[in-house]
Amino acid sequence: MAPVKSRRDMYAEATRAALIEEATKQFVERGYANTSLDDVAKAANVTRGAVYHHFAGKQALFIAVFNEQEQQVIKRVEAVMQRHDDLWEASLAGVEEFLDACLEPVYSAIVWREAIGAIGYATWMAYAEKYSLGLIRRGVDALVAAGYFDSNNPEITARLVFHMLGGAGMTLANADDPAALRPAVGATVRRMVFGLRVGE
C-alpha cells in the first residue's frame, strides 16, 4: 500500500508540475534564451523563491521540461509497438510514431531546437542516449534474435539507427514545412532500416 501523501507534499508536487507546465509554454513560445525564471514564476502564480526551491536554476528547469517530453514520447512509441504481434511491424510502427512526434510543436521545439543551446551538446546527447538509445538497443537485440538483423556487432547497428533517427528528428524540427517533408523523411528512413535486414 502506497503511503498517504501529506498536504504539504501534494502542494509541492502541484507547484513543481505547474512550473514545468508554464516553463514548457515559455520555452516554446519565447525560446530558452528569452525566458526568465521571473516569467515562469509569474505565469505559475508562485514566487521566484518557490522556483529555486524546486530547481537550481533555469537550466535545471529546462532539463526537467526536456525529460518530461522525452519520457512522454518514449511511452508513446512503446505503446504503439505493443499493439503489433509481429516484431518487424512493431519496429516500423515505433519509428513512424517517433517521426510523427517530431512534427509536434512542443516536442520539436524543446528537444530539437532549444535543447542544445540550453544545456550544451554533450548533455543533450547524454539525455538523448538515456531515453532513446536504450529502447533502440532492445529493439535491435530483439531483431537480431529473430533473424531480421545480422548478429555481427549489434551495438554498432543500434548506435547508427540512433543517429539516423536523431538526424531525421532534427531535419523535421528545423524544416520550413515539417508536415510536407514528413512523407519523404519517413520513406528515406524506411529504406535505410530495410537495408539493415538480412538478405535485403
N, C-alpha and C positions, 0 to 999 in steps of 0.2 A: 504494500500500500504506500502510495507516494505521500510524503509529509505535507501537511497543510501549510500553505504559504501565509506569512503574516501580511497584514495590510501594508506595512512598510515595504516588504519585498515586492508585493504586487504593484505598488506605486512606482518603485524603482524600475521594474520591468516595463511598465507602461511608459515611463519617461524615456527610457532608452529606445523603445520602439518608436516613439514619437520623434525623437531626434534623428533616428535613422531614416524614417519616412520623409521628414522635412529636408534633411540633408540630401537625400536622393533627388528630390524635386529641384533643389537649388543647384546641385552639381550638374544636372541635366540641362536646366534652363540657362544658367549663367556660366557654367564651366567651373572647374576646380579653382582656378586662379582668381576668379572674380567673386567667389563665395567666401564670406567671412563667418566665423563662429557666432558673431553677433546676429547676422542674418538668420542663421539656423535657430538660435535660441529664441529670437523674436517670433519666428514662424511657428515654433513649437510651444510658445507661451511658457517658456521657462527662463531662468536666469542664466547668465554666462557661466556662473559658478556650477550650475547643475550640469552644464555640458562637460566641464572639466571633472566633475565627479564621476562621469561615465567614460570619458575619453581623454587621453593625454593631450590631444591637440587635434587640429584639422586633419592631419594625415591619418591619425588613428581612426577618426570618424569616417574618413573616406574608405579605409580598409574594411571597416565594418559594413559599409554600404556595398563595397565590391564583393565581399564574402557572401553577403545575402543574395546578390544577383547570381553569382556562380553556383551557389547551393540550389537555388530555385531551378536553374537551367539543367543542372545535373539530375535533379529529381524528375524533371520533365522528360529528359532523354531516357532515363531508366524506366519510367512508367510506360513510355511508348514502346520500348524494346520488349517489355514484359507481355505486351499484347500479342506477340508473334511466337508461334511454336517453332518455326524454322529459324535457326541461328543466323543464317545469311540474311534472310529478310529482316530479322530483328536488327541486325547490324546496320543495314542500309536505312531502315526506318529511323534509327538513332541518329545517323548522320544527317538525314533530312530534317529532323526535329531541331538539331543544333543549328543548321543553316537558317531555318525559319526564325529561331530565337535571335539570330544576328540581325534580323530585319527590325526587331522591336526597338523603338527609340531609347528606352531606358537602358536596356542591356547593352546595346551598341555604344551608347554614349559613355556609360560608366566603365565597361570592361575594355572596349577597344579604342575609344578616342581620348578619354580623360586619364585613364589609369597610369600610363607610362609617365606622363608629365607630373602626376600627383605623387606617385610612390617610387618612380625610377624603374628602369627596365629590369634590373636584376630581381627586385622584389616582385614586380609584376609577373615575371616569368616563374618565380618560385611558387607564387599562388596559383598560377595557371597550371603548373605541373601538379600541384597538390590536388586540385579538383579534377582536371581533365585527363592527365596522363595515367593516373591510376585506373580510371574507367577504361581508357583505351588499352592499357596493358592487359586487363582482364578480358577484354573483347578479343584482342589478338591471340592471347593464350587459348581461349576457347575455340577460335577459328583454326588455330594450328592443330589442336587436339581433334577437331572434327575433320581435318584434312583439307580445309579450304586454303590455308596458307602454308607455305613451306616452313619446316621446323628449324631452318638454319637462322639462328640469331633473331628470335622474336623481339628482343629489346630494341634492336635497330629498326625493325618494322614498326613497332609501337611509337618510337620517337619520330620517325618520318611521317607517320599518319598524324601524330600530334601537331607537328609543324605545318603539315599540309592543311589541316583543318583550321589552325590558327591563321594561316595566310588567307584562307577563304573568308574567315570571320572579319579580318582586318580589311579585306577588299570590299566586302559588302558594307561594312560600317562607314567606310570613307567614300563610297560611291555617291555621285550626284543623285542617282535614282536607284537605290538598292533593290527595290522590288522588281524593276525592269531587268536588273542584272542577275537576279536570283536564279532564273532557269539556266542561264549559261554557266554560272558558278556550280550549280548542282550537277549539271551534265558533266562538267570537267572533273569534278571530284569523284563522281561515279566511275568515270573511265579510269581514273587513277587507282581507285580502290579495286575495280575489276582486274586491273593489271597485276595486282598482287596475288590473285588467285592462281593456284597450281593448275597448270595446263592451259592458262589463257595466253 
